[in-house]
Amino acid sequence: MLHVAVVGSGPSGCYTAQSLVQADPEVLVDVLDRLPCPYGLVRYGVAPDHEKIKSLQNSLRSVLEHERVRFLGGVRVGPGGIPASRLRESYHAVVYCVGAATDRHLGIPGEDLPGSWSATQFVAWYSAHPDAADDGFVRDARSAVVIGVGNVAVDVTRMLARGAAELSTTDIPQAALGALAASRVTDIHMVGRRGPSQARFTTKELRELSGLPDTEVTVDPAELALDPAYADPSALPTARRRNVEVLRGWSSAPPRAGSAARTASRRIALRFFLRPVELLADKGRVGAVRFERTVCDGDGGVTGTGRYEEIEAQLVLRSVGYRGLPLEGLPFDAAHGTVPHLAGRVLREGAVGPGEYVAGWIKRGPTGVIGTNRPDAKETATSLLQDAPVLLRRDVPGDPLAALRAAGVEPVTWAGWQAIERAEAALGASLGRRVVKLADWESLLAAARTAAP
């Protein structure tokens, strides 16, 4: 039997495991994850109010419950955990599906001021990631600036504007729900350095902003008009054309009756052609963001105009992309934040490294949607199975789990994960809610230990 370790239990890891066991009845797959919970960004990246997308967990569950797939949570690979070399000794092949582990920085003065965060940190907090800290994101904030115009930027903007009544029906952790319910944020500015035709959000996500209760959405028609594609978006790809059409509709909507002043408790302002140049301090924390007005340079980019504008903000969330990090024992392309590969086979100095593979963002970079991981994983699985005759020549332990335990690791099994699910359901019932996520390592591991042996 070919025994494969898949490192990472998000969509790319689960799809890789699925492709392997569907294509070859002689493959056993262990899906390892640093966290005690499976599903990766489906659990810890999809916003709580996107329940339809979160329901993808059901299909990932079916993969992890396959008779030849085993979930092993709480297993760290690399520094502080199982050395990559030992993992490699325990399996015929290892597939790394670890995603892009960090966010990009703006590289501007003031970026490290208190009150300035990455959107990734904010998402981790309201998604109950056990590594997240409650650092008072919205405490004492009245105005927020979200830098970026992709789907993650739309998500955090929407969550800042959501009411407690709407979020209480989701699995958002209780502490985050309480903080957002007490939030005094009334103005949220989502800002992009380029124009509306180049924004990366999907039209579906964009439209959700206009459906938020007691929230008005504003768009400056003068900023939209700076985009050459705004007047005639017919040549744009379908998704971007629809975005422009939605924004045009919002900018041309007649003012509401009696709306000389604002008519809603919260306001979302979509801004374009503004490039952040500095975060300004106020009493030791961020108080405003200074932007430079940009214009199209004719080559798909923008150039500065030397004209500046400041937007008040006690909370700044940057959402300007993700980036992969080097993995112990593997080559790394620092320019692209990926592991060099050939159809998923890891390349070392241009040559294939036998038994080492990659899939997902660490393979192709942080691009695509969840579904993009399926063909990507299938390509890697196909390469691995083509290599199987060579891989099987090497002797490995009969059950790699014994080697992991000998190294001092006691993984959270599928039964442990099911115990965590029961504990989250019980917590929700005790709070008069549905399922409520456990938000810290101690609670998660304590729940996992209640599983029957």
C-alpha positions in Angstrom: 0.0 0.0 0.0 1.2 3.5 -0.9 1.1 5.6 2.3 0.9 9.4 1.7 0.9 12.3 4.2 -1.0 15.4 3.2 0.0 18.4 5.3 -2.9 20.8 5.5 -6.6 19.9 5.8 -8.1 22.9 3.9 -9.7 22.5 0.5 -6.4 21.9 -1.3 -5.4 19.2 1.2 -8.8 17.5 1.2 -9.1 17.6 -2.6 -5.6 16.1 -2.9 -6.6 13.2 -0.6 -9.8 12.8 -2.5 -8.1 12.6 -5.8 -5.6 10.0 -4.5 -8.1 7.6 -3.0 -10.5 7.9 -5.9 -7.8 7.2 -8.5 -6.1 4.3 -6.7 -7.6 1.7 -4.3 -4.2 0.9 -2.9 -3.5 4.4 -1.4 -3.8 5.3 2.3 -3.7 9.0 3.2 -3.1 10.7 6.5 -4.2 14.4 6.4 -2.2 16.3 9.0 -3.0 19.7 10.3 -1.3 22.0 12.8 -4.7 22.8 14.3 -7.0 20.4 16.1 -9.8 21.3 13.7 -10.0 20.5 9.9 -11.1 22.5 6.9 -8.5 25.3 6.9 -9.8 28.6 5.5 -13.3 27.2 5.1 -13.5 27.2 8.9 -11.1 30.0 9.7 -11.3 32.3 6.6 -14.9 32.3 5.4 -17.0 35.0 7.2 -19.5 33.7 9.7 -22.5 35.1 7.8 -21.5 33.3 4.6 -23.2 30.1 5.7 -23.7 28.8 2.2 -19.9 28.8 1.5 -19.2 27.4 5.0 -21.5 24.5 4.1 -18.6 23.3 1.9 -17.4 21.7 5.1 -19.9 19.0 4.5 -18.2 17.9 1.3 -14.8 18.1 2.9 -16.1 16.1 5.8 -17.0 13.2 3.4 -13.3 13.1 2.2 -11.9 13.0 5.8 -14.4 10.2 6.7 -13.3 8.0 3.8 -12.2 4.6 5.0 -8.7 5.1 3.6 -8.2 8.7 4.8 -7.3 9.6 8.4 -7.4 13.0 10.0 -4.5 13.8 12.4 -4.9 17.2 13.9 -2.6 19.1 16.3 0.5 18.0 14.3 3.0 20.7 13.7 5.5 19.9 10.9 8.8 21.8 11.0 10.3 23.9 13.8 8.8 23.1 17.2 7.1 19.9 15.8 7.8 16.9 13.7 10.9 17.6 11.5 10.1 17.4 7.8 12.9 14.8 7.4 11.2 12.5 9.9 7.9 12.9 8.3 9.5 12.0 5.0 10.9 8.9 6.5 7.5 7.8 7.7 5.6 8.0 4.4 6.2 7.1 0.8 5.3 10.6 -0.2 4.4 13.9 1.4 2.2 16.6 -0.2 2.4 20.1 1.3 -0.9 22.0 1.1 -0.1 24.7 3.6 -1.5 27.8 1.8 0.0 31.3 2.1 0.7 31.8 5.7 1.3 35.5 6.0 -0.1 38.8 4.6 1.5 41.5 2.6 2.5 44.8 4.2 2.1 48.3 2.9 5.6 49.4 3.7 4.6 52.9 4.7 5.3 55.0 7.8 3.0 54.4 10.7 1.9 50.9 9.6 2.8 49.5 13.0 0.9 52.0 15.0 -1.6 50.5 17.5 -5.0 50.2 15.7 -3.4 49.2 12.5 -3.9 45.5 11.6 -3.9 43.1 8.7 -7.3 42.0 7.6 -6.0 38.5 8.2 -5.7 39.2 11.9 -9.2 40.6 12.1 -10.6 37.6 10.2 -8.8 35.2 12.5 -10.4 36.9 15.5 -14.0 36.8 14.4 -13.4 33.3 13.0 -12.2 31.9 16.4 -8.7 30.9 15.2 -6.9 29.7 18.4 -3.8 31.8 17.5 -5.8 35.0 17.4 -5.8 37.5 20.2 -8.6 39.8 21.3 -6.7 43.0 21.0 -9.8 45.3 21.0 -10.0 45.8 17.3 -13.1 47.9 17.4 -12.7 49.3 20.9 -12.9 53.2 20.9 -13.1 53.3 17.1 -15.6 55.5 15.3 -14.2 55.4 11.8 -12.4 52.5 10.0 -10.4 52.3 6.8 -10.1 49.1 4.9 -7.2 49.2 2.4 -7.9 47.0 -0.5 -10.7 46.1 -2.9 -10.9 42.3 -3.0 -13.3 39.9 -1.4 -11.5 39.8 1.9 -11.8 43.6 2.1 -15.5 43.3 1.4 -15.8 40.6 4.1 -14.2 42.7 6.8 -16.1 45.8 5.7 -19.4 43.9 5.9 -18.5 42.4 9.3 -17.8 45.8 10.7 -21.3 47.0 9.6 -23.2 43.9 10.6 -25.6 44.1 13.5 -25.4 41.8 16.5 -28.9 40.4 15.8 -27.8 39.1 12.4 -24.4 37.7 13.7 -25.9 36.0 16.7 -27.4 33.3 14.5 -23.9 32.4 13.1 -21.0 30.4 14.8 -19.1 33.6 15.6 -17.4 33.3 19.0 -19.1 34.9 21.9 -16.4 37.4 22.7 -16.3 38.7 19.1 -20.1 38.9 19.0 -20.1 41.0 22.1 -17.3 43.3 20.9 -19.0 43.9 17.5 -22.4 44.4 19.3 -20.8 47.2 21.4 -18.9 48.7 18.5 -19.3 52.4 17.9 -17.9 52.3 14.3 -20.2 54.3 12.1 -18.1 55.1 9.1 -16.2 52.5 7.1 -14.1 53.5 4.1 -13.0 50.7 1.7 -10.2 52.2 -0.5 -8.4 51.0 -3.6 -5.3 52.6 -5.3 -6.7 51.8 -8.7 -10.1 52.1 -10.4 -13.4 50.2 -10.2 -12.7 48.2 -13.3 -9.6 46.7 -11.7 -11.2 45.8 -8.3 -10.8 42.1 -7.4 -14.1 41.6 -5.5 -16.8 39.5 -7.0 -20.1 41.1 -7.9 -22.0 38.9 -5.5 -19.9 40.0 -2.6 -20.1 43.6 -3.7 -23.9 43.6 -3.9 -24.2 42.2 -0.3 -23.0 45.6 1.0 -26.2 47.3 -0.2 -28.4 44.8 1.6 -27.0 45.5 5.1 -29.7 46.9 7.5 -29.4 50.5 8.6 -26.3 51.0 6.4 -25.9 53.2 3.4 -23.3 52.7 0.7 -21.8 55.7 -1.1 -19.7 56.0 -4.2 -18.2 59.2 -5.5 -19.1 59.4 -9.3 -16.1 61.7 -9.9 -13.7 59.0 -8.7 -15.5 56.4 -10.9 -15.1 58.7 -13.9 -11.3 58.6 -13.5 -11.4 55.1 -14.8 -11.3 55.0 -18.6 -13.4 51.8 -18.6 -16.1 53.4 -16.5 -17.9 55.2 -19.4 -17.9 52.1 -21.6 -17.2 48.9 -19.7 -18.3 46.6 -22.6 -14.8 45.4 -23.3 -14.1 44.3 -19.7 -14.3 40.7 -18.6 -17.8 39.8 -17.4 -17.2 39.9 -13.7 -15.5 43.3 -13.8 -18.1 44.8 -16.1 -20.8 43.8 -13.6 -18.8 45.4 -10.8 -18.7 48.7 -12.7 -22.4 48.5 -13.5 -23.2 47.9 -9.8 -21.0 50.9 -8.7 -22.5 53.1 -11.4 -26.0 52.3 -10.1 -25.0 53.2 -6.6 -23.4 56.5 -7.7 -26.4 57.6 -9.7 -29.1 56.5 -7.2 -31.3 59.5 -6.3 -30.8 60.7 -2.7 -33.3 59.3 -0.2 -36.2 61.5 0.9 -35.0 64.1 3.4 -31.4 62.9 3.1 -29.6 66.2 3.4 -27.9 64.3 6.3 -27.2 60.7 6.6 -30.2 58.4 6.8 -28.6 55.3 8.4 -26.6 54.6 11.5 -23.6 53.3 9.5 -22.1 54.4 6.2 -19.8 52.5 3.9 -17.9 54.7 1.4 -16.2 53.0 -1.5 -13.2 55.0 -2.6 -10.9 54.6 -5.7 -7.6 56.0 -7.0 -6.2 56.7 -3.6 -2.8 55.2 -2.5 -1.9 55.1 1.2 1.3 56.8 1.9 1.3 57.2 5.7 -0.7 56.3 8.8 -0.9 59.3 11.1 -0.7 59.0 14.9 -3.1 60.5 17.4 -2.3 60.1 21.1 0.0 57.2 20.4 -2.3 55.2 18.1 -3.5 55.5 14.5 -5.8 58.5 14.0 -5.9 58.9 10.2 -4.6 57.6 6.9 -2.9 59.9 4.4 -3.6 59.0 0.8 -2.2 60.3 -2.5 -4.6 60.7 -5.4 -3.6 58.5 -8.3 -4.5 58.4 -12.0 -4.2 55.7 -14.6 -0.8 55.5 -16.3 -2.0 53.9 -19.5 -0.2 50.6 -18.9 -2.7 49.1 -16.4 -1.1 50.7 -13.4 -1.4 54.1 -11.6 0.8 57.0 -10.9 0.7 59.6 -8.1 -0.5 63.1 -8.7 1.1 64.9 -5.7 -2.4 65.7 -4.3 -3.2 64.3 -0.9 -6.2 63.5 1.3 -6.6 62.4 4.9 -9.3 60.1 6.1 -9.9 59.8 9.9 -9.6 56.3 11.2 -9.0 54.7 14.6 -9.0 51.3 13.0 -7.0 50.4 9.8 -7.2 47.0 8.2 -4.9 46.3 5.3 -6.2 43.7 2.8 -3.5 43.7 0.1 -2.8 40.0 -0.5 -1.2 37.0 1.0 2.2 35.5 0.7 3.7 32.0 1.3 6.5 31.4 3.7 9.5 29.0 3.4 8.9 25.5 4.6 11.6 23.5 6.5 13.6 21.4 4.2 12.0 22.6 1.0 13.3 25.0 -1.7 11.5 28.3 -1.9 11.0 30.9 -4.6 11.1 34.1 -2.5 10.1 36.3 -5.5 6.7 34.5 -5.8 6.3 33.0 -2.3 5.9 29.5 -3.7 7.8 26.2 -3.8 9.3 25.5 -7.2 7.6 22.5 -8.8 6.8 20.6 -12.0 3.2 19.6 -12.1 3.2 19.5 -8.3 6.6 17.6 -8.0 9.0 19.7 -5.8 12.0 20.8 -7.8 15.5 21.1 -6.2 17.8 23.1 -8.4 15.7 22.2 -11.4 15.5 18.4 -10.6 12.5 16.6 -9.1 12.8 15.8 -5.4 11.4 12.2 -5.1 8.5 11.9 -2.8 7.9 15.6 -2.2 4.9 17.4 -3.7 2.9 20.6 -3.3 -0.7 21.7 -4.0 -2.8 24.8 -3.3 -1.4 28.3 -2.7 2.1 27.2 -1.8 2.2 25.7 -5.3 0.6 28.4 -7.4 0.4 31.5 -5.2 -2.6 33.1 -3.5 -4.9 33.1 -6.6 -8.3 31.7 -7.5 -11.3 30.7 -5.5 -12.0 27.6 -3.4 -13.0 25.6 -6.4 -9.6 26.4 -8.1 -8.0 24.0 -5.7 -9.8 20.9 -7.2 -8.0 20.7 -10.6 -4.8 22.0 -8.9 -4.9 19.1 -6.4 -5.8 16.6 -9.2 -2.7 17.6 -11.1 -0.5 17.0 -8.1 -2.2 13.7 -7.3 -1.8 12.5 -10.8 1.9 13.2 -10.7 2.3 11.4 -7.4 0.5 8.3 -8.6 2.6 8.2 -11.8 5.6 8.1 -9.5 4.2 5.4 -7.3 6.3 2.5 -8.7 9.4 4.3 -7.6 8.0 5.6 -4.3 7.0 2.0 -3.3 10.6 0.8 -3.5 11.4 2.6 -0.2 10.5 0.9 3.1 8.4 2.9 5.5 6.9 2.0 9.0 3.8 -0.1 8.9 1.7 2.6 10.6 3.2 6.1 10.6 1.0 7.1 13.5 3.2 5.0 15.8 6.3 6.9 14.6 4.5 10.2 15.3 3.6 9.1 18.8 7.2 7.9 19.4 8.3 11.4 18.6 6.0 12.8 21.4 3.1 13.8 19.3 -0.4 12.8 20.3 -2.6 13.8 17.3 -6.3 14.8 17.6 -8.1 12.1 15.7 -11.4 12.3 13.9 -13.1 11.2 17.1 -11.4 14.1 18.9 -12.7 16.5 16.2 -16.2 15.2 16.6 -15.9 15.8 20.4 -15.0 19.4 19.6 -18.1 19.7 17.4 -20.2 18.4 20.3 -18.7 20.9 22.7 -19.3 23.8 20.3 -22.9 22.7 19.9 -23.3 22.5 23.7 -21.7 26.0 24.1 -24.2 27.4 21.6 -27.1 25.8 23.4 -26.0 27.2 26.8 -25.9 30.7 25.2 -29.2 30.4 23.5 -27.5 30.3 20.1 -26.7 27.6 17.6 -23.2 26.2 17.3 -20.6 28.6 18.8 -16.9 28.1 18.0 -14.4 27.5 20.8 -11.8 30.2 20.4 -8.7 29.0 22.2 -6.3 26.1 22.3 -7.0 25.1 25.8 -10.8 24.7 25.2 -10.3 22.9 21.9 -7.8 20.4 23.2 -9.9 19.8 26.4 -12.9 19.1 24.3 -10.9 16.7 22.0 -9.7 14.8 25.1 -13.3 13.9 25.9 -13.5 11.6 22.9 -14.0 8.0 23.6 -10.7 6.1 23.2 
